[in-house]
Amino acid sequence: MSQKPLLKFDDLHVTFFTPEGRVDAVRGVSYEVFPGETVGVVGESGSGKSVTAMSALRLNDMARAVMPSGSITLNCDRLGQVDITKATDAVMRSIRGQEIAMIFQEPMTSLNPVLTIRTQLTEPLIHHQGLNMRAAEEKILHLLRKVRIPDPDKKLDQYPHHLSGGMRQRVMIAMALSCEPRMLIADEPTTALDVTI
């Protein structure tokens, strides 16, 4: 391929320091993802698939993970070439949602239980895309219909615990798609889905 990869993992290592000691969760992962390409990462439970995926958004930082070697390179028009392992918090905030979005495996722990669906879905659109509340609500209603949420206008003022597991997962998918990211990372996205979708 002549074009640059959208995202490139090069000999990535991820380490956690726990009370029980050091855990080398990812050791030497390398692969590339080109625009328009779908890449599946397969491995047994505990092999580091989710840690690798979350490293692309630096979400492991919150668990005091370090990336002692290797790199994750994002190539995008807006920011140029960025080594995610060395990017500042400000740069990462501009990447999350707009350049790369993630659908998490467990929607009940990923959605905020004290915020309505409306608040959680409109916030990224207002923050990242500068939409006003009315435009943001129109867009999220369109996305909720797209992921087959029945009566989406009635679901906006509900909280995550009011929805079934499958509906919560569909809300997560709509949220991930809302800012039209260049890359979508899905961590076992079908685990919580119901037969409707």
N, C-alpha and C positions, 0 to 999 in steps of 0.2 A: 504494500500500500504506500502511495506517495504522500498521503496526508499524515499529519502528526496524530498520535493517539490523544484522545480527549483526557484520559487518565492513565498514568503509568505507575505501577508499583515496581520498584527496583530493589531487590534484596532487602525487603522490609523486615525488621525485627521489632517486636513489641514486648515489653517486659512490665510486669506488675510487681510491686513490692508490698507484700502482705505481712500481717503479724506472724504468719507461719514461715515466711521467707520469700525468696525471689521465685517468680513464676515467669518463665519464658513462654508466653502464649503464642507468639508467631515467630517463626525462625526462617528467614530467607525467602519470603514470598515475592515472586516476580510474575507480573502479567500486564498486558496492555488492553485498554478498551478504546476502540475507535468509534467515531460518531456513527450512529445508526446500527451499531453492533450490539448483540446480546451476549453476555458472558455469564456462564453459570459456574459457581464455585461449589464443588462437591467434596464432602468429607464426613467422617464420623462425628458424632456429638463430642464437643470439647476439643475439636481439632483446630479451632481458631478462625472459623469462617466469619462469625459475627464480629469478633475483635478486628479482623482485617477490614470488614465493611465499615465499621464505626471509625476506624482510623482515617478513612477518606474524609471524614467530617471532623476529625479530632474530638470525637465524643468520649474517647477513652481517657482524655485528660482529667475528666471529673472523677475518675476512679484512680487517679494518681499513676497512670501508665506513662511510660517513657518509650520513645522510639530511639534506642541507642545507635542504630545504624540503618542504612537504607534510605530511600526517598519515595515520596508519592508526588508525582508531577502532574499538575492540572494545566492544560493548555486551553485558554479561552480568549476570545477577542477583547472582552471588557477589561480583563486583568493581565493579559499576557500569559507568560509561563510562571507558575507559582509552585514552589516546593511546599506542600502542605505541612510537612514535618517541621518546617521552620517559620511558617506564616504567623503573623501577629494575630491577636484576638480580633482586631478590627477587620482584618482581611478575611478571617474565617467567618465572621458574621455576614460579610458580603457574599461569601461562597454558599453558605448554608441556605437552602431554599431556592436561591436564584440559579446557581450553577449546578449544584448537586442537592438532591432531596432524597430522603430515606423513608421507606415504609417499614416500620418496626414489626417485630414478630408478635408482640403482645400489646394490643391496642388499649387494654384497660390500664396498664401501667404507663403507656405512652401519652394518653390523653389526660389532661388535667381534670380531676374529678370535681373541682369546685368552680369550673368555668363552663358556661354554656357552649354548645356546639357553634353557635353564631360567633361568640367571642374568639374561640380557638381558630375558626376558619377565616374570619375577616382580618385578624391581627397581622398575619404575614402579608396579605395583600395591601393593607394600609402602610405597613412598615417598609416592605421591599418595593412595591410597585407604585406607591403614592396615590392609591385610589381613595376616594371618599367612601363613607360608610354605605351609601346607596349603591354605588358601582360595585363595591366589594360584595355586598349581599346578592346582587344580581349574578355576579360571577360564581359565588359559592352555590347558589340555587341551581345554576346550570351544571356545575360539577357534581352536585349531589344527585341530580337526575341522571347524569352520565354514568354514575356508579350504581344506579338503580336503587336509590333510597326512596321508598314510597312516601308520598306527601312530604317532600323536603321542607316546605315552608312551615309545617307544624313541628318539625324536628329541631329547628334552629334554636328555640328557647329551652330545649331539653338538655339534661346533663348526661355525660357518658353512661352512667349507671341505669338510665332509662332505656338505653338501646341494647339490643341483643349483641352477642359477640361478633356475629357476622356484620351487623350494621356498624358497629364501632370500627371494624377493620375497613369497611368501605369509606367511612369518614376519614380514616387515616390516609387512604389512597387519594381521596379528594384533596386533602390538605397537602399531600406531597406533590400533586399535580398543579396546585393553585398558582404557583409563581412560574409555571412553565419552565422547569429546570432543563438544562442541557443533558443531565444524567440523572437517572432514577436508580437508587440502590434499594433492593427489596430483600429483607432478611426473612426468609420463609414466609412470604406474603399470603400463601394460601392456607396456612395453619388454622387461622380463626375464621376463614370464610365459610359461609353457608352455601347450600346448593343453588341458591338464586343466582349467584354470580360465578 
